[in-house]
Every structure is written in structure tokens, then in C-alpha cells.
Amino acid sequence: MIEILSQTALATVQDLGRVGALGFGVGTSGAMDNLALAAGNLLLGNAEGDAGVEVQVFPFDVRFQAACTFAVTGADCGATLDGVPVLPWWVCAARAGQVLQLRPPRVAAWRGSRAYLCLAGGVDVPVALGSRSTQLRGAFGGHAGRALRQGDVLPVGAAGAAPRAVGFGVQPAGLVEPLLQDGLPAIRVMPAAEHDCYTPDSRAAFWQQPWKITPQSDRYGFRLAGPSLTPTVPLELRSHGIVPGVIQVPHGGQPIVQMRDAQPTGGYPKIGTVIDADLWRLGQAPIGSQIRFVACDWAGAQQASAWNRRYLDDIRRLTALYRGLRDRG
Amino acid sequence: MPFQHVAEISAWLAGSDITRLELSGPEGVVRLGQEVAPATPASVAVRSAGVGVFLHRHPLSTAAFVAPGARVAAGQMVGLLQVGVLLMPVLAPSAGLAVGYLVPHGQIVGFGVAVLTLESLPQEACA
């Protein structure tokens, strides 16, 4: 069990998302950086989709009420355990009573904005509609269907009985496969249904200008600031199904990227869709930072997904080998 | 020769590598000497436990695990061995003072390659 000590905001229990419920009008939720959560779980010998705590406002402090093996992945937030620094993306052991503190993310070789506290055995909240992710809009799932508060106690699932090696880690995905365009983090996007309804200037600007993540950006959507995007003729659409990654353009001409907590329908025109494999990259982009969109086709999107899969498979294989060697030795 | 300075000069000598000092003046000659220190302190090499890329620092960090001259505890992490995406600790076999890394950050090393020299701690520090 872990106890939330800080007067935290917006930290939620997340797994890899509630897929298959869009038909009921239920969005997917899930970790903004699914690779970091999955990597943390694999490091600990968990199932890839076990639940962890997504932290996006710092500082964030928790107390381990029982001994627990854990890993902090995602943004490097200078974590300390009872004041002693612990490495990011690293398997650590906490004794009962120890306090883990996460600080605002550091500007590192790779800069993120969200950290994941992964626990051996996973955060053991009830499964709702096939997922442990917090559904903030519907106020269910996760811990009591809401963001965590000071004093909340989260149950931890039973970790495997075998001894668990600690003191090793993995490379963050953002370092293994950096993606930059003109020095800015790049996000791969497929043109969407209304892409060709925008003026040539607008389309050129969309692909060639930097986009700033505004403070009006959260788990629901990222509002971007940049050149104004103008359709050749005014567009009016009926509401239709949308998914995380869809880039809508409201009348103001400033795009909104739907994120993990997006509602399942919308009526704004869509200029593009962030490929599923790159949603984690956008999810880690800090407010105030700039990104670039780069065009991608279906084959490119599939290759990107295959790379993500390979990265996680490598972690699973290598950590299993290493853990086996250590546990025997 | 002002003999009242002998104690002071002796103290300076003790902190140096000088084994013999002779001062001559109108009042006489002073010869000071000290035993040669018992060899250089024993040093221990930290060795790679496998084949991989040796890292002085965590990939997300800008600071090396140990700086030259830093005191290292037995079992302390002094580097990483990277194999693919896996990062394994390189641990000091015993306590000592870090002299310096023997291979550059990011170099591929083989099994048993010395990656860092540790100088044994001075006797008084072990007490």
C-alpha cells in the first residue's frame, strides 16, 4: 500500500487504457506516455498493462506503507527515497515507512513532463469496463473515479513470490529513438478527412511551422498556438466519432489535439491525426514548449508502432534474462 | 641557522615527497630527512562484469557517478554497463578513493576490463 502525502493535483491511476468502450461513449483514458508505463511495468516483472500512478504536478510525495519494489519512469523528476537520490527508469526497493519524493521534471537529454510511479504487482484498484484507468469525465475507474488526494491509500497487487532483483534499469524511449525536426520534438501525423479543405498557406504552415503547447492543455486535449489555419470555405460538420490523436481546428483556427481523456465524439473539422505510436511523445511535451508536425502515411504509422513494440519486447526479454541471472546468483 | 624553525620545516617536509633537506648557514648546517613512504597505496580496479557499453553517467544525467578524488563505498555504483536498452550497475568491489575512469564514456568494453581505479583509503580513514 502506498499513501499519498502531498496536496497533489491531477495525479491519477492509469493503465494502458480502456479500449473497446468507445461504442458506449466511454473514452479510452490510459497513460499519456504509455511506453513509460509499460516499460516501468516490464522492469518490475509486472504485466505490461498493470496500473501505475501518472504524476503531472510536482512535487509529489508518497509513503510506502509496506516494503515494495518500484520504478519511476517517464520524465526525470529527480526522485529521492528518504532523501537519497534514486535513478529514473530504474528498479528500486523501498522499505516500509520510506518516503518517495518526485520533484519538477529536469531538463535532461530528453525532456518530459509526466512521471509514472510503477509498483511491483501494480496498483490494485478494481477493474471497470476492462481497465483500471481513471475515467475523469465519467467519474469511475482508477481510485474512486477521481484524481488522487492527500491521504489516499492505494492498494498494491501481490508481486511474484520469487525474489526480485533490484538495481538495474532501461534506456528511456525518448533517448533510444529521438525524433526531431529543425531541433524541435517531432510528432508524426497522418492527414485527416478535412486536411484538403484548408488553404494551401494554412496547410503549409501546419506542416512547416512550430506549434506551442498552451497552458490550456491537459489529459483531455492539447490546445496549440501557431499560425491561424483557415478553411477555403466555412466548414460545418455533424458530430462524429473521434479518437485520441485527432487534431481538430475550431473556428479560431488554432488546433486542438485530442488526448487520452478525449470525449468520443466531436464536430470540428480534422486536419490531421497524431499516429497512435507517437501520442506518448506529445503527451510528454511540456506546456510552453514547441513541437513540429511531420507528415506520415499508413505504412510509416505501422512502422512506428512496430518500433514501439520492439522497444518493449527488448525490455521484456533483456530484463527477464538479467533478473534470472541475478535471482540465481 | 634559527633552530626554532626546525619543527615548522619538519612539518612541511612531512607533507611533501622530499626525503632529505640540507640547510647550511653561518651558524651551522641542518640536515632533515624522512623515511620513504611505504610504496604507493594499494589500488584496486573496478572491472566490467560483462560485455557492453560502459557509461560514466546515467543517460538522463549530466553528472558522472563518481568524480576523481571522490570517496567510494564498497558496493557503490560507479558506472553502468549498457546492453541494448538494458542498463546494469557497475559496482565498486571495495571502498576507496576514485582515481579516474580508465575508459571513455560510451566505449564498448569486454568482460573483466578495468574501468575505474580505486586507491585504498589511507590507514587512518579505515579506523
Interface residues (C-beta under 8 A of the other chain):
Chain A: D76 L87 P88 W89 W90 R106 A108 A109 W110 G167 F168 G169 V170 Q171 P172 L175 V176 Y311 D314 I315 L318 T319 Y322
Chain B: H58 P59 L60 S61 T62 M77 Q82 V83 G84 V85 L86 L87 M88 P89
